[in-house]
Amino acid sequence: MMSTGGLITRSAALLPTAEKPPVTTPRGPAREAAERELSKPLYHQDDPGLLQRALDRFWEWVGKLFDHASGATPGGTLGLVAIAALVLLGIAALWWRLGSPRRTATAAAALFGDGLRSAADHRTAAEAYAAESRWTAAVQERMRAVVRSLEERTLLDPRPGRTADEAAAEAAASLPDHAEALRTAARAFDDVTYGGRTANAEMYAHLRTLDLALTRTKPLLTGTPS
């Protein structure tokens, strides 16, 4: 005969829904197992590429910088936009006035090329370019005519590699009344040749007037009379 307590214990053991103690895993191994699972390529098929991540970080940085700047600027975002517009206008004005930065690197280039031509040749070429409204080439040839004429009159020593600025400075010693006009002409030549600026009819007219005036000007004698 089985006791009541033993029957209850045996019946409980045979029940299919009997609860079992939960399985526990230490925290460290569980984290490592999760990391191994998440590192599988299956979970990263739709991840952004390296370039996309870099761009996202860059635009995030730009956004934070813009937010910080707009917060520190009077007027907030509108004030920041106004300041940026003024800066851009200032840069544009300097670019238009001074020309391309290329002039800085190449402004010391020689005035004449390899071929030796007379002042009359340069004047003829300048007039032909001007008739075709090719003002940049006309200004270049007229400035070359000015300097070559000074060399032919022995007011300048013929020297290969001379720049327009150097020629103007040297000629000013014997033609002081035209010193400023010579410097302006040399600057115009540099601007259109190396600075990326476009010449115009007015610029050429000033050079032509200077060239004709110099041919009629008596130079200042700087030597000591014998």
Backbone bond lengths (Angstrom), bond angles and torsions (degrees), N, CA, C in turn:
res aa  C-N    CA-C-N  psi(-1)  N-CA   C-N-CA  omega(-1)  CA-C   N-CA-C  phi
1 M - - - 1.456 - - 1.522 109.26 -
2 M 1.334 117.07 129.66 1.486 122.36 -177.03 1.509 109.32 -94.68
3 S 1.308 113.86 137.55 1.460 118.36 179.64 1.520 110.83 -72.18
4 T 1.328 113.20 160.72 1.476 118.26 -179.33 1.508 111.97 -64.60
5 G 1.351 117.65 -39.53 1.475 121.09 -179.39 1.504 111.86 -64.88
6 G 1.326 117.32 -40.07 1.466 119.41 -179.44 1.504 111.55 -68.34
7 L 1.372 115.81 -37.01 1.462 119.51 178.46 1.518 111.06 -62.82
8 I 1.329 116.88 -41.79 1.482 120.83 -179.56 1.521 110.76 -64.42
9 T 1.325 116.26 -42.28 1.473 120.08 -178.74 1.503 110.95 -64.86
10 R 1.353 115.54 -41.96 1.461 119.03 -179.27 1.521 111.43 -68.49
11 S 1.282 118.19 -38.96 1.450 121.80 179.14 1.516 111.26 -64.95
12 A 1.312 117.32 -40.11 1.477 121.53 179.45 1.510 111.24 -63.70
13 A 1.336 115.74 -36.54 1.458 119.36 -179.71 1.507 111.76 -69.21
14 L 1.364 116.50 -28.94 1.462 119.90 -178.68 1.515 113.50 -85.79
15 L 1.318 119.78 -10.81 1.468 122.09 -179.26 1.533 110.60 -65.87
16 P 1.348 118.43 130.43 1.476 120.07 -178.14 1.512 113.56 -70.28
17 T 1.314 117.50 -21.15 1.466 120.18 -177.61 1.510 112.61 -95.43
18 A 1.254 116.82 17.26 1.462 119.05 -179.30 1.523 110.20 -65.79
19 E 1.319 117.42 133.80 1.462 122.47 -178.10 1.510 110.82 -74.39
20 K 1.408 114.01 142.48 1.446 119.86 177.43 1.528 109.13 -115.12
21 P 1.287 118.20 155.05 1.473 120.63 -179.85 1.535 110.47 -60.84
22 P 1.355 120.27 135.71 1.465 122.61 179.97 1.521 111.32 -63.18
23 V 1.364 114.72 146.69 1.455 120.37 178.14 1.533 108.04 -86.93
24 T 1.263 117.55 123.93 1.466 121.92 -179.31 1.518 109.85 -112.54
25 T 1.404 116.07 141.17 1.465 122.81 178.43 1.517 108.23 -119.70
26 P 1.294 118.47 135.87 1.471 120.28 179.09 1.534 110.75 -57.31
27 R 1.341 116.04 152.53 1.458 121.19 -174.14 1.524 112.12 -62.15
28 G 1.319 118.63 -43.97 1.462 121.80 -177.88 1.520 113.01 -59.42
29 P 1.307 118.42 -56.80 1.472 119.11 178.28 1.520 112.83 -60.42
30 A 1.328 117.91 -33.43 1.464 119.94 178.93 1.533 110.67 -65.33
31 R 1.341 118.11 -41.88 1.457 121.42 178.09 1.523 111.25 -63.80
32 E 1.326 116.60 -42.44 1.462 120.42 179.73 1.518 110.91 -64.42
33 A 1.321 116.11 -39.59 1.460 119.33 178.63 1.521 111.12 -64.73
34 A 1.352 116.83 -39.56 1.460 120.47 178.55 1.524 111.49 -66.25
35 E 1.329 117.07 -39.63 1.455 120.78 178.45 1.519 111.35 -65.14
36 R 1.345 116.66 -41.08 1.465 119.16 177.44 1.516 111.23 -62.69
37 E 1.307 115.66 -39.29 1.458 119.50 -179.13 1.527 111.14 -67.30
38 L 1.339 116.61 -44.27 1.468 120.43 -177.35 1.528 113.26 -74.18
39 S 1.335 116.78 -15.96 1.460 119.50 179.11 1.518 112.72 -81.64
40 K 1.287 117.52 -5.41 1.465 120.75 -179.27 1.535 109.35 -67.36
41 P 1.340 117.98 143.19 1.479 121.72 -178.33 1.522 113.40 -56.77
42 L 1.328 116.59 -24.49 1.460 119.89 -178.69 1.522 111.77 -56.98
43 Y 1.321 116.37 -34.39 1.458 120.77 -175.90 1.539 112.91 -87.26
44 H 1.329 119.59 -3.03 1.466 121.89 -173.62 1.523 112.68 -124.86
45 Q 1.309 117.63 17.87 1.462 120.32 -178.93 1.524 112.76 -65.18
46 D 1.321 116.85 -32.33 1.470 120.87 -176.79 1.519 113.33 -101.89
47 D 1.323 118.58 11.79 1.461 121.25 179.65 1.535 109.68 -70.06
48 P 1.357 119.46 144.83 1.469 121.49 176.92 1.516 111.05 -67.49
49 G 1.336 116.01 150.68 1.451 121.29 179.88 1.516 112.38 -72.53
50 L 1.333 114.92 178.13 1.463 120.30 -177.84 1.526 111.18 -63.00
51 L 1.338 117.06 -42.96 1.456 120.33 179.97 1.523 111.33 -63.71
52 Q 1.328 116.19 -42.61 1.457 119.71 -179.87 1.524 110.86 -64.39
53 R 1.322 116.89 -39.34 1.473 119.68 178.40 1.529 110.70 -65.22
54 A 1.350 115.44 -39.60 1.468 118.75 178.98 1.525 110.55 -64.83
55 L 1.336 117.03 -42.26 1.459 120.04 178.65 1.524 111.17 -64.62
56 D 1.330 116.18 -39.42 1.462 119.14 178.38 1.524 110.87 -61.91
57 R 1.333 116.74 -42.19 1.462 119.85 179.00 1.530 110.86 -66.01
58 F 1.353 116.18 -38.40 1.461 119.40 -179.35 1.522 110.59 -64.76
59 W 1.336 117.37 -48.75 1.458 119.27 -178.85 1.521 111.67 -67.15
60 E 1.312 116.30 -29.31 1.463 119.16 174.92 1.524 110.15 -65.33
61 W 1.348 115.29 -41.44 1.472 119.44 177.91 1.523 110.91 -65.62
62 V 1.348 117.98 -42.22 1.459 121.44 178.49 1.522 110.64 -61.56
63 G 1.337 115.84 -41.77 1.454 119.18 179.40 1.525 112.27 -62.79
64 K 1.333 116.75 -42.83 1.458 120.06 178.25 1.523 110.89 -64.90
65 L 1.355 115.79 -40.55 1.461 119.52 179.70 1.523 110.78 -64.14
66 F 1.327 116.75 -42.43 1.458 121.16 179.51 1.524 110.77 -64.53
67 D 1.328 116.57 -42.54 1.460 120.10 178.60 1.518 111.23 -62.23
68 H 1.332 115.79 -42.43 1.466 119.74 -179.62 1.531 110.31 -65.80
69 A 1.368 116.60 -43.27 1.459 119.81 -178.50 1.524 111.64 -66.75
70 S 1.333 116.25 -41.10 1.457 118.89 -179.75 1.523 111.34 -67.31
71 G 1.335 116.23 -31.35 1.457 119.55 177.55 1.511 112.81 -71.09
72 A 1.352 116.32 -29.55 1.463 120.05 -178.35 1.519 113.02 -92.35
73 T 1.334 117.82 -7.45 1.475 121.67 -177.61 1.516 110.12 -95.73
74 P 1.340 117.99 134.41 1.471 119.43 175.34 1.528 110.44 -59.53
75 G 1.303 115.95 130.28 1.453 119.86 -177.97 1.509 113.71 93.48
76 G 1.335 117.19 -2.07 1.455 120.85 177.02 1.516 112.27 66.48
77 T 1.319 116.41 -140.27 1.465 121.69 -176.38 1.518 111.81 -61.43
78 L 1.333 117.48 -40.39 1.460 120.83 179.84 1.521 111.28 -62.42
79 G 1.323 116.45 -41.08 1.461 119.87 178.03 1.510 112.36 -65.16
80 L 1.346 116.13 -38.58 1.459 120.00 178.64 1.523 110.93 -64.88
81 V 1.323 116.81 -41.29 1.468 120.61 178.37 1.526 110.81 -63.54
82 A 1.326 116.82 -39.98 1.464 120.67 179.40 1.524 111.08 -64.31
83 I 1.341 117.30 -42.15 1.464 120.81 179.22 1.522 110.40 -65.02
84 A 1.343 116.90 -42.78 1.466 120.29 178.68 1.524 110.97 -61.47
85 A 1.332 117.22 -39.71 1.464 120.84 179.19 1.530 110.69 -64.55
86 L 1.332 117.30 -40.59 1.462 120.50 178.50 1.521 111.41 -64.61
87 V 1.338 116.65 -40.00 1.464 120.34 178.97 1.525 110.18 -63.51
88 L 1.329 116.84 -44.14 1.463 120.43 179.47 1.527 111.50 -63.40
89 L 1.326 116.78 -39.59 1.461 119.88 177.68 1.525 111.10 -64.61
90 G 1.337 116.25 -38.70 1.461 119.47 177.95 1.516 112.06 -64.38
91 I 1.342 116.58 -42.21 1.463 120.46 178.49 1.520 110.37 -63.61
92 A 1.337 116.26 -42.97 1.471 119.94 179.47 1.520 111.15 -61.86
93 A 1.341 116.83 -39.74 1.458 120.10 179.95 1.528 111.48 -66.04
94 L 1.329 116.74 -41.26 1.469 120.04 177.73 1.518 111.11 -65.48
95 W 1.334 116.29 -41.03 1.463 120.38 179.56 1.528 110.04 -61.45
96 W 1.348 116.40 -43.18 1.459 119.92 -179.55 1.522 111.46 -67.10
97 R 1.333 116.33 -37.94 1.469 120.23 -176.76 1.526 112.40 -76.34
98 L 1.325 117.36 -42.07 1.461 121.10 -173.34 1.515 113.23 -97.67
99 G 1.340 116.56 -16.58 1.452 119.20 -179.04 1.512 111.57 85.82
100 S 1.318 115.06 -176.28 1.460 121.60 -177.75 1.517 111.10 -66.94
101 P 1.357 118.75 147.23 1.473 120.70 176.79 1.520 112.98 -62.02
102 R 1.326 118.68 -10.74 1.455 119.65 -179.97 1.520 112.05 -60.45
103 R 1.338 116.59 -24.05 1.460 119.51 -179.15 1.524 111.31 -62.18
104 T 1.304 118.35 -35.09 1.455 121.60 -177.29 1.516 111.48 -60.29
105 A 1.331 115.88 -39.77 1.454 119.93 -174.99 1.528 111.88 -81.97
106 T 1.347 118.66 -23.16 1.448 119.53 -170.80 1.513 114.22 -125.26
107 A 1.351 118.22 5.65 1.450 120.54 -175.28 1.516 113.04 -65.80
108 A 1.331 118.09 -15.56 1.447 121.26 -178.64 1.522 112.02 -88.92
109 A 1.332 118.98 7.62 1.449 121.27 -179.72 1.526 109.98 -66.53
110 A 1.320 116.08 156.50 1.460 121.33 -175.23 1.519 111.26 -67.65
111 L 1.332 114.62 150.92 1.466 121.03 179.85 1.519 111.33 -71.19
112 F 1.338 116.85 -42.49 1.457 121.74 -177.02 1.529 110.49 -103.53
113 G 1.320 114.46 154.86 1.452 120.21 173.95 1.521 110.57 -84.03
114 D 1.314 114.91 -155.57 1.471 119.22 -177.47 1.529 112.38 -77.40
115 G 1.335 116.95 -32.98 1.458 119.78 -176.25 1.520 112.69 -75.96
116 L 1.327 117.31 143.21 1.467 122.69 178.91 1.517 108.05 -99.30
117 R 1.339 116.51 116.83 1.463 121.83 -179.87 1.520 108.76 -128.04
118 S 1.322 115.38 154.14 1.458 120.68 -178.45 1.521 110.44 -80.42
119 A 1.321 115.25 167.86 1.462 120.20 176.97 1.525 110.27 -62.37
120 A 1.334 116.10 -38.71 1.462 119.20 179.03 1.527 111.14 -62.66
121 D 1.332 116.50 -38.52 1.472 120.06 178.23 1.526 110.71 -62.39
122 H 1.320 115.78 -43.67 1.468 119.70 -179.86 1.531 110.89 -66.66
123 R 1.329 117.46 -37.86 1.465 119.37 177.83 1.527 111.29 -65.04
124 T 1.319 116.04 -41.55 1.466 119.70 179.34 1.523 110.62 -62.12
125 A 1.326 116.34 -43.31 1.463 120.11 178.65 1.520 111.13 -64.90
126 A 1.336 116.42 -39.91 1.466 120.27 -179.89 1.523 110.90 -63.19
127 E 1.325 117.21 -44.03 1.460 120.47 -179.87 1.535 111.31 -65.17
128 A 1.318 116.56 -36.41 1.463 119.95 178.61 1.524 110.70 -66.17
129 Y 1.317 116.80 -42.42 1.477 120.10 177.56 1.530 110.57 -64.79
130 A 1.324 116.55 -41.34 1.462 120.02 -179.51 1.528 110.90 -63.49
131 A 1.329 117.37 -37.23 1.467 120.50 179.05 1.534 111.11 -63.81
132 E 1.338 116.28 -25.71 1.465 121.15 178.69 1.526 111.93 -96.36
133 S 1.357 116.08 6.66 1.478 122.25 -177.95 1.525 111.87 60.33
134 R 1.301 116.58 29.69 1.472 121.50 174.55 1.523 106.44 -94.48
135 W 1.329 115.27 77.13 1.453 121.05 -166.77 1.518 113.53 -69.63
136 T 1.303 118.06 -33.52 1.469 119.16 179.91 1.516 110.61 -63.40
137 A 1.329 117.23 -49.31 1.466 120.36 178.38 1.519 110.81 -64.67
138 A 1.331 117.33 -35.39 1.459 120.75 179.56 1.525 110.98 -64.73
139 V 1.329 116.87 -43.57 1.471 120.90 178.15 1.526 110.60 -63.37
140 Q 1.301 117.40 -42.48 1.467 120.28 179.79 1.523 111.35 -61.25
141 E 1.326 116.48 -47.24 1.461 119.72 -177.94 1.537 111.56 -68.08
142 R 1.329 116.56 -34.91 1.471 118.53 -179.68 1.524 110.81 -69.26
143 M 1.328 117.61 -37.33 1.463 119.88 177.18 1.524 110.04 -66.28
144 R 1.312 117.16 -37.86 1.460 120.06 176.86 1.533 110.54 -65.32
145 A 1.339 115.90 -36.58 1.465 119.29 177.07 1.522 110.93 -63.57
146 V 1.331 117.11 -40.84 1.470 121.15 178.98 1.520 110.55 -59.60
147 V 1.322 116.75 -49.89 1.468 120.20 -176.17 1.525 110.86 -69.32
148 R 1.348 117.26 -41.65 1.464 119.33 -179.84 1.538 110.72 -64.23
149 S 1.332 116.59 -36.70 1.462 119.94 177.73 1.528 110.80 -62.90
150 L 1.323 117.35 -40.45 1.462 121.02 177.74 1.521 111.32 -65.31
151 E 1.314 116.34 -34.11 1.469 119.48 176.74 1.525 110.54 -70.27
152 E 1.328 116.54 -40.95 1.473 119.76 179.74 1.531 111.68 -66.29
153 R 1.313 116.76 -27.18 1.469 120.86 177.86 1.521 111.37 -89.89
154 T 1.313 117.06 6.37 1.478 125.24 -179.67 1.526 112.69 61.59
155 L 1.320 116.67 20.96 1.465 119.52 173.62 1.527 110.64 -81.34
156 L 1.315 115.54 -18.19 1.455 122.31 172.65 1.520 107.79 -131.75
157 D 1.319 116.15 139.33 1.452 119.45 173.65 1.523 109.34 -76.43
158 P 1.339 118.71 129.25 1.467 119.80 176.48 1.526 109.65 -57.59
159 R 1.308 115.98 123.46 1.463 119.70 -178.08 1.521 109.83 -143.29
160 P 1.332 117.87 117.39 1.464 120.15 178.23 1.526 110.77 -62.62
161 G 1.304 115.72 144.43 1.461 120.27 176.38 1.516 114.79 85.54
162 R 1.339 117.96 1.66 1.461 120.31 179.87 1.530 109.68 -67.64
163 T 1.326 116.39 138.58 1.464 121.46 177.29 1.527 109.80 -93.24
164 A 1.319 115.94 166.09 1.462 120.44 178.57 1.527 111.01 -63.14
165 D 1.322 117.62 -40.06 1.468 121.00 178.85 1.527 111.15 -63.77
166 E 1.321 116.43 -42.07 1.464 119.96 179.32 1.530 110.61 -65.27
167 A 1.321 116.60 -42.26 1.459 119.76 179.40 1.526 111.13 -61.83
168 A 1.317 117.11 -42.65 1.460 120.83 179.58 1.523 111.07 -63.47
169 A 1.321 116.70 -42.99 1.466 120.09 -178.99 1.521 111.42 -66.42
170 E 1.323 117.74 -39.95 1.466 121.10 -179.66 1.527 111.02 -70.92
171 A 1.335 116.69 -39.54 1.468 119.77 -178.72 1.519 111.74 -69.31
172 A 1.329 117.38 -27.71 1.468 120.52 -178.61 1.523 112.26 -62.69
173 A 1.335 117.43 -23.00 1.466 119.78 -179.53 1.521 111.50 -65.42
174 S 1.326 117.81 -38.05 1.464 120.86 -179.51 1.523 112.80 -100.70
175 L 1.319 117.00 -8.70 1.468 122.05 178.23 1.527 109.75 -130.02
176 P 1.325 117.98 61.51 1.471 120.62 -173.00 1.530 113.83 -62.32
177 D 1.339 117.06 -29.30 1.463 119.03 -179.67 1.529 112.10 -68.56
178 H 1.312 116.68 -17.89 1.469 121.16 -178.60 1.533 111.91 -112.78
179 A 1.316 117.09 15.09 1.462 120.67 -175.52 1.530 111.59 -60.59
180 E 1.331 115.96 -46.60 1.457 119.01 -178.18 1.534 111.44 -66.58
181 A 1.325 116.78 -40.71 1.460 120.42 178.67 1.522 110.99 -64.50
182 L 1.322 117.39 -36.91 1.465 120.95 177.46 1.523 111.24 -65.46
183 R 1.334 116.32 -42.75 1.474 119.31 178.39 1.530 110.64 -63.94
184 T 1.338 116.47 -40.46 1.465 120.06 178.79 1.527 111.04 -63.88
185 A 1.335 116.88 -40.16 1.460 120.93 179.22 1.523 110.82 -65.46
186 A 1.325 116.33 -41.87 1.470 119.38 179.04 1.524 110.89 -64.67
187 R 1.332 116.42 -38.91 1.459 119.88 178.32 1.525 111.37 -64.87
188 A 1.336 115.59 -39.74 1.460 119.52 178.13 1.524 111.04 -64.17
189 F 1.325 116.52 -41.42 1.468 120.18 177.82 1.526 110.82 -60.88
190 D 1.332 117.37 -45.85 1.467 120.56 179.65 1.523 111.59 -63.87
191 D 1.331 116.00 -40.64 1.462 119.51 -177.67 1.525 111.72 -61.98
192 V 1.330 116.62 -44.85 1.473 118.70 -175.71 1.520 111.57 -81.96
193 T 1.334 117.68 -24.36 1.463 120.25 -177.10 1.512 112.19 -88.38
194 Y 1.321 116.96 -42.13 1.464 120.86 -174.25 1.518 113.70 -118.69
195 G 1.330 117.32 -18.09 1.462 119.65 -175.50 1.510 115.02 -95.06
196 G 1.321 118.28 -2.65 1.451 120.19 177.16 1.519 114.68 79.96
197 R 1.325 118.78 6.13 1.462 120.42 178.34 1.524 110.52 -81.90
198 T 1.322 116.07 156.75 1.453 122.03 -179.83 1.524 109.58 -102.02
199 A 1.324 116.55 129.04 1.458 120.44 179.67 1.525 110.07 -75.46
200 N 1.324 115.26 167.05 1.464 120.36 178.50 1.520 109.33 -142.95
201 A 1.318 115.37 176.28 1.462 120.72 -176.08 1.528 112.04 -62.90
202 E 1.327 117.01 -36.91 1.467 120.03 -179.62 1.522 111.04 -65.25
203 M 1.311 116.82 -41.12 1.457 120.76 179.51 1.534 110.12 -62.83
204 Y 1.316 115.67 -42.52 1.466 118.72 179.24 1.522 110.92 -66.81
205 A 1.331 117.65 -38.85 1.464 120.81 -179.38 1.524 110.94 -60.98
206 H 1.353 117.56 -39.43 1.470 120.23 178.20 1.528 110.78 -63.47
207 L 1.323 116.36 -41.77 1.462 119.60 -179.58 1.532 111.07 -67.54
208 R 1.305 116.17 -40.31 1.470 119.91 179.46 1.531 110.06 -63.79
209 T 1.330 116.39 -42.31 1.470 120.32 178.39 1.524 110.80 -62.67
210 L 1.324 116.41 -41.88 1.464 120.17 178.65 1.526 110.60 -63.39
211 D 1.321 116.64 -44.32 1.462 120.34 -179.16 1.528 110.78 -59.50
212 L 1.321 117.40 -46.44 1.466 120.79 -179.79 1.522 111.71 -67.06
213 A 1.335 116.40 -36.73 1.465 119.47 179.89 1.524 111.21 -67.11
214 L 1.327 116.76 -38.48 1.461 120.26 -178.92 1.521 111.85 -66.45
215 T 1.320 116.47 -33.22 1.474 118.86 179.37 1.520 112.02 -67.57
216 R 1.350 116.74 -20.37 1.463 120.46 -179.53 1.527 112.68 -103.56
217 T 1.326 115.43 -0.42 1.471 119.67 -175.65 1.525 110.93 -93.14
218 K 1.327 114.90 133.75 1.454 120.27 176.29 1.526 108.20 -84.94
219 P 1.317 118.36 124.50 1.471 119.90 -176.50 1.529 111.30 -71.11
220 L 1.316 113.99 156.61 1.465 121.03 174.99 1.511 108.59 -80.87
221 L 1.315 116.84 121.75 1.470 121.01 179.97 1.521 109.79 -75.87
222 T 1.321 115.59 121.06 1.468 119.78 -177.96 1.509 113.00 -104.02
223 G 1.340 117.15 -7.27 1.463 119.48 -179.51 1.517 111.76 -79.74
224 T 1.299 116.16 167.18 1.467 121.57 178.71 1.519 109.76 -89.68
225 P 1.304 119.08 124.97 1.480 120.08 -178.98 1.513 111.99 -64.02
226 S 1.342 116.52 146.30 1.464 120.32 -177.47 1.522 110.49 -85.63
